[in-house]
């Protein structure tokens, strides 16, 4: 009976250590992914109305068109004849 109890305790300890190591690896992997996502460069797009290049997060989209501000989105894309 004593040997069975020791065996079960050893199995429990192995399971606990393995789980701790797995969680630690997963946490490090998630940290690496988060840091990689934070360091990705932001796309710079040209305004369809005036042609000014603006970071994508600061501009406004209207379907497929990209504008530097809400006023240019309302005015629409520039004509080709300009």
KOLNUMAR-328996 format. One record per atom (N, C-alpha, C): atom name; z, y, x. Coordinates in pm, 1 decimal, decimal comma. Atoms other than C-alpha are relative to their C-alpha. Layout:
% residues N
+----+----------+----------+----------+
: at :       c3 :       c2 :       c1 :
+----+----------+----------+----------+
: CA :        Z :        Y :        X :
...
+----+----------+----------+----------+
END
This chain:
% residues 82
+----+----------+----------+----------+
: at :       c3 :       c2 :       c1 :
+----+----------+----------+----------+
:  N :      0,0 :   -119,7 :     82,7 :
: CA :      0,0 :      0,0 :      0,0 :
:  C :      0,0 :    126,0 :     87,0 :
:  N :     -7,7 :   -115,8 :    -88,8 :
: CA :     86,6 :    236,5 :    283,5 :
:  C :   -136,7 :     29,3 :     63,4 :
:  N :    131,8 :    -17,5 :    -61,5 :
: CA :   -253,9 :    176,9 :    446,6 :
:  C :    -99,1 :     61,5 :    -99,3 :
:  N :     87,9 :    -55,1 :    102,9 :
: CA :   -431,9 :    253,8 :    121,6 :
:  C :     26,2 :    149,4 :    -19,2 :
:  N :    -35,8 :   -140,6 :     13,9 :
: CA :   -244,5 :    582,2 :     87,7 :
:  C :    -51,7 :     81,6 :    118,7 :
:  N :     50,6 :    -68,7 :   -120,8 :
: CA :   -331,6 :    681,1 :    447,2 :
:  C :   -151,9 :     11,4 :     -7,1 :
:  N :    144,9 :     -0,4 :     12,3 :
: CA :   -693,5 :    586,3 :    385,5 :
:  C :    -46,9 :    106,7 :   -100,0 :
:  N :     35,9 :   -100,8 :    100,0 :
: CA :   -709,7 :    802,8 :     71,9 :
:  C :     25,6 :    142,0 :     51,1 :
:  N :    -27,3 :   -131,5 :    -58,6 :
: CA :   -547,5 :   1095,8 :    255,3 :
:  C :   -105,2 :     38,8 :    102,7 :
:  N :    104,9 :    -27,4 :    -99,8 :
: CA :   -800,1 :   1066,8 :    539,4 :
:  C :   -130,8 :     34,4 :    -70,6 :
:  N :    122,1 :    -30,8 :     75,5 :
: CA :  -1088,1 :   1057,6 :    288,3 :
:  C :      7,4 :    139,5 :    -62,7 :
:  N :    -18,5 :   -132,9 :     58,1 :
: CA :   -946,7 :   1364,3 :    112,5 :
:  C :    -13,3 :    110,1 :    104,1 :
:  N :      9,7 :    -99,2 :   -108,3 :
: CA :   -914,2 :   1551,4 :    443,4 :
:  C :   -144,7 :     15,9 :     45,7 :
:  N :    141,6 :     -7,0 :    -40,0 :
: CA :  -1272,4 :   1464,0 :    542,1 :
:  C :    -80,4 :     76,3 :   -105,4 :
:  N :     71,8 :    -69,7 :    107,5 :
: CA :  -1399,8 :   1580,4 :    202,8 :
:  C :     30,0 :    149,0 :      3,0 :
:  N :    -39,8 :   -140,0 :     -2,3 :
: CA :  -1202,6 :   1906,0 :    227,5 :
:  C :    -63,5 :     74,6 :    117,2 :
:  N :     59,7 :    -63,4 :   -117,8 :
: CA :  -1327,5 :   1983,9 :    582,0 :
:  C :   -150,4 :     15,4 :    -19,4 :
:  N :    145,5 :     -6,7 :     21,6 :
: CA :  -1687,0 :   1903,0 :    488,7 :
:  C :    -34,9 :    111,0 :    -99,3 :
:  N :     24,1 :   -104,7 :     99,3 :
: CA :  -1667,8 :   2130,0 :    184,3 :
:  C :     19,3 :    139,4 :     60,1 :
:  N :    -25,9 :   -129,2 :    -64,2 :
: CA :  -1520,7 :   2415,2 :    390,7 :
:  C :   -114,2 :     37,2 :     93,5 :
:  N :    110,9 :    -26,5 :    -92,1 :
: CA :  -1795,9 :   2382,5 :    652,6 :
:  C :   -126,4 :     35,6 :    -77,3 :
:  N :    119,1 :    -27,3 :     81,0 :
: CA :  -2068,0 :   2374,9 :    386,9 :
:  C :      6,1 :    140,1 :    -60,6 :
:  N :    -14,7 :   -134,8 :     56,8 :
: CA :  -1932,3 :   2688,1 :    217,9 :
:  C :    -15,5 :    106,3 :    107,2 :
:  N :     10,6 :    -95,5 :   -109,7 :
: CA :  -1906,6 :   2863,3 :    552,6 :
:  C :   -146,3 :     20,2 :     39,3 :
:  N :    142,9 :    -10,0 :    -33,9 :
: CA :  -2269,2 :   2784,3 :    635,6 :
:  C :    -76,9 :     75,1 :   -108,2 :
:  N :     68,4 :    -67,0 :    110,4 :
: CA :  -2384,1 :   2898,9 :    291,5 :
:  C :     29,7 :    150,0 :      1,9 :
:  N :    -36,8 :   -141,5 :     -5,6 :
: CA :  -2194,3 :   3227,1 :    328,3 :
:  C :    -74,6 :     70,0 :    113,2 :
:  N :     73,9 :    -60,5 :   -112,3 :
: CA :  -2351,9 :   3292,6 :    670,0 :
:  C :   -147,7 :     14,0 :    -33,2 :
:  N :    140,2 :     -4,8 :     38,6 :
: CA :  -2696,7 :   3211,1 :    531,7 :
:  C :    -24,8 :    114,6 :    -97,9 :
:  N :     13,0 :   -109,0 :     96,5 :
: CA :  -2644,9 :   3450,7 :    239,9 :
:  C :     12,3 :    135,8 :     67,4 :
:  N :    -14,1 :   -125,4 :    -74,7 :
: CA :  -2527,4 :   3723,8 :    479,6 :
:  C :   -127,9 :     32,8 :     76,2 :
:  N :    125,1 :    -22,0 :    -74,0 :
: CA :  -2840,8 :   3678,1 :    691,0 :
:  C :   -111,1 :     45,1 :    -94,3 :
:  N :    103,4 :    -38,1 :     96,9 :
: CA :  -3063,8 :   3696,4 :    383,6 :
:  C :     20,8 :    142,3 :    -49,7 :
:  N :    -29,4 :   -134,2 :     48,4 :
: CA :  -2888,0 :   4009,3 :    261,3 :
:  C :    -35,1 :    103,6 :    106,7 :
:  N :     34,2 :    -93,8 :   -107,1 :
: CA :  -2920,7 :   4179,8 :    600,3 :
:  C :   -150,6 :     11,3 :     17,3 :
:  N :    145,7 :     -3,2 :    -11,4 :
: CA :  -3288,7 :   4083,6 :    615,6 :
:  C :    -60,8 :     81,8 :   -112,6 :
:  N :     51,2 :    -76,0 :    115,2 :
: CA :  -3346,6 :   4227,5 :    268,3 :
:  C :     28,3 :    149,0 :     17,3 :
:  N :    -33,4 :   -140,7 :    -19,9 :
: CA :  -3172,3 :   4551,5 :    365,8 :
:  C :    -86,8 :     64,6 :    106,6 :
:  N :     77,3 :    -56,8 :   -109,5 :
: CA :  -3387,2 :   4595,8 :    675,2 :
:  C :   -150,3 :      1,5 :    -26,5 :
:  N :    142,4 :     -3,3 :     30,2 :
: CA :  -3724,1 :   4547,2 :    505,0 :
:  C :    -45,4 :    144,2 :    -20,2 :
:  N :     47,8 :   -137,4 :     17,0 :
: CA :  -3930,8 :   4865,8 :    523,4 :
:  C :    -46,6 :     25,1 :   -143,5 :
:  N :     41,8 :    -37,9 :    134,3 :
: CA :  -4002,4 :   5051,7 :    202,2 :
:  C :   -146,6 :     39,6 :      2,9 :
:  N :    142,2 :    -34,1 :      6,4 :
: CA :  -4363,0 :   5087,6 :     95,8 :
:  C :    -17,1 :    148,5 :    -26,8 :
:  N :     35,9 :   -140,6 :     19,3 :
: CA :  -4515,5 :   5436,6 :    114,2 :
:  C :   -134,9 :      0,4 :    -71,4 :
:  N :    122,2 :     -2,0 :     80,3 :
: CA :  -4777,9 :   5503,0 :   -153,4 :
:  C :    -49,3 :    141,9 :    -20,2 :
:  N :     61,0 :   -131,3 :     22,3 :
: CA :  -5018,8 :   5789,0 :   -214,4 :
:  C :      0,2 :     33,7 :   -148,4 :
:  N :      2,3 :    -47,6 :    138,0 :
: CA :  -4992,2 :   5996,0 :   -532,0 :
:  C :   -144,4 :      0,8 :    -49,1 :
:  N :    134,6 :      4,1 :     56,1 :
: CA :  -5295,3 :   5942,7 :   -758,5 :
:  C :    -50,3 :    139,2 :    -37,5 :
:  N :     40,5 :   -135,0 :     38,4 :
: CA :  -5296,4 :   6314,1 :   -847,1 :
:  C :    -25,7 :     88,5 :    122,4 :
:  N :     12,3 :    -93,3 :   -112,8 :
: CA :  -5236,8 :   6504,5 :   -520,6 :
:  C :    -21,7 :    -67,5 :    135,0 :
:  N :     23,9 :     72,1 :   -124,7 :
: CA :  -5259,4 :   6235,0 :   -252,2 :
:  C :    117,1 :      0,1 :     97,5 :
:  N :   -117,5 :     -3,0 :    -87,1 :
: CA :  -4915,3 :   6301,6 :   -102,5 :
:  C :     59,0 :   -140,4 :      7,5 :
:  N :    -61,2 :    130,7 :    -18,8 :
: CA :  -4755,1 :   5988,5 :     44,3 :
:  C :    150,8 :     10,0 :    -20,7 :
:  N :   -140,1 :     -5,0 :     41,4 :
: CA :  -4411,0 :   5916,2 :   -105,5 :
:  C :     56,5 :   -142,4 :      4,6 :
:  N :    -61,6 :    133,0 :      9,3 :
: CA :  -4164,8 :   5623,9 :    -72,1 :
:  C :     -6,1 :    -50,8 :   -144,3 :
:  N :     18,7 :     58,0 :    133,0 :
: CA :  -4213,6 :   5388,0 :   -364,4 :
:  C :    120,6 :     22,5 :    -91,4 :
:  N :   -120,3 :    -17,8 :     81,4 :
: CA :  -3853,3 :   5426,8 :   -482,4 :
:  C :     13,2 :    141,7 :    -54,9 :
:  N :    -11,5 :   -139,0 :     43,5 :
: CA :  -3892,0 :   5804,2 :   -517,9 :
:  C :   -110,9 :     43,1 :    -94,1 :
:  N :    113,4 :    -35,5 :     83,6 :
: CA :  -4220,4 :   5802,0 :   -709,0 :
:  C :     12,1 :    -54,6 :   -141,0 :
:  N :      5,5 :     41,4 :    140,1 :
: CA :  -4321,9 :   5725,2 :  -1067,7 :
:  C :   -125,2 :    -83,5 :    -19,7 :
:  N :    116,4 :     84,9 :     29,4 :
: CA :  -4551,6 :   5446,6 :  -1187,2 :
:  C :    -44,3 :     20,1 :   -143,9 :
:  N :     58,9 :     -1,6 :    133,6 :
: CA :  -4785,7 :   5461,5 :  -1483,9 :
:  C :   -106,4 :   -108,5 :     -0,6 :
:  N :     91,2 :    114,2 :     -8,8 :
: CA :  -4943,5 :   5118,9 :  -1513,8 :
:  C :    -22,9 :    -33,4 :    146,0 :
:  N :     34,0 :     27,6 :   -139,7 :
: CA :  -5125,8 :   5058,9 :  -1186,0 :
:  C :      4,4 :    126,0 :     86,2 :
:  N :      2,1 :   -126,4 :    -74,9 :
: CA :  -5127,1 :   5429,0 :  -1086,3 :
:  C :    140,4 :     37,2 :     47,1 :
:  N :   -126,9 :    -44,3 :    -57,8 :
: CA :  -4853,9 :   5576,8 :   -866,4 :
:  C :     -6,4 :    151,1 :     18,7 :
:  N :     -6,0 :   -145,7 :     -9,6 :
: CA :  -4747,0 :   5943,1 :   -876,6 :
:  C :    125,8 :     41,3 :     74,5 :
:  N :   -113,8 :    -48,6 :    -77,5 :
: CA :  -4512,2 :   6150,6 :   -661,6 :
:  C :    109,9 :     57,9 :    -88,6 :
:  N :   -101,1 :    -58,1 :     89,3 :
: CA :  -4336,6 :   6310,2 :   -962,1 :
:  C :    -46,0 :    -16,9 :   -145,3 :
:  N :     28,1 :     13,9 :    142,1 :
: CA :  -4320,5 :   6306,0 :  -1340,4 :
:  C :   -107,6 :     98,7 :    -46,2 :
:  N :     99,9 :   -100,5 :     39,3 :
: CA :  -4529,7 :   6625,4 :  -1369,2 :
:  C :   -140,9 :    -48,2 :     33,9 :
:  N :    132,2 :     50,0 :    -38,0 :
: CA :  -4820,7 :   6465,8 :  -1181,8 :
:  C :    -37,8 :   -121,8 :    -84,4 :
:  N :     31,0 :    113,3 :     87,3 :
: CA :  -4789,9 :   6152,1 :  -1394,7 :
:  C :    -54,5 :     50,9 :   -133,8 :
:  N :     47,9 :    -57,4 :    125,7 :
: CA :  -4832,2 :   6368,5 :  -1707,1 :
:  C :   -140,2 :     58,4 :     15,6 :
:  N :    131,1 :    -57,8 :    -24,1 :
: CA :  -5133,0 :   6545,1 :  -1551,8 :
:  C :   -107,7 :   -107,0 :     18,7 :
:  N :     93,7 :    110,1 :    -18,6 :
: CA :  -5296,0 :   6212,7 :  -1467,1 :
:  C :    -62,4 :      1,1 :    138,0 :
:  N :     66,9 :     16,0 :   -129,3 :
: CA :  -5512,5 :   6101,5 :  -1177,7 :
:  C :    -98,4 :    114,7 :     21,7 :
:  N :     93,9 :   -106,8 :    -35,7 :
: CA :  -5722,2 :   6359,8 :   -996,1 :
:  C :   -142,1 :    -48,0 :    -20,0 :
:  N :    141,1 :     35,5 :     17,0 :
: CA :  -6092,3 :   6370,2 :  -1071,4 :
:  C :    -64,5 :    -16,4 :    136,2 :
:  N :     67,3 :     29,3 :   -127,3 :
: CA :  -6328,0 :   6243,2 :   -798,8 :
:  C :    -77,6 :    120,6 :     53,0 :
:  N :     81,3 :   -114,7 :    -38,3 :
: CA :  -6521,6 :   6575,8 :   -792,7 :
:  C :     73,4 :    106,0 :     79,8 :
:  N :    -77,1 :   -103,0 :    -69,7 :
: CA :  -6241,7 :   6775,3 :   -626,8 :
:  C :    -33,1 :      7,6 :    143,7 :
+----+----------+----------+----------+
END
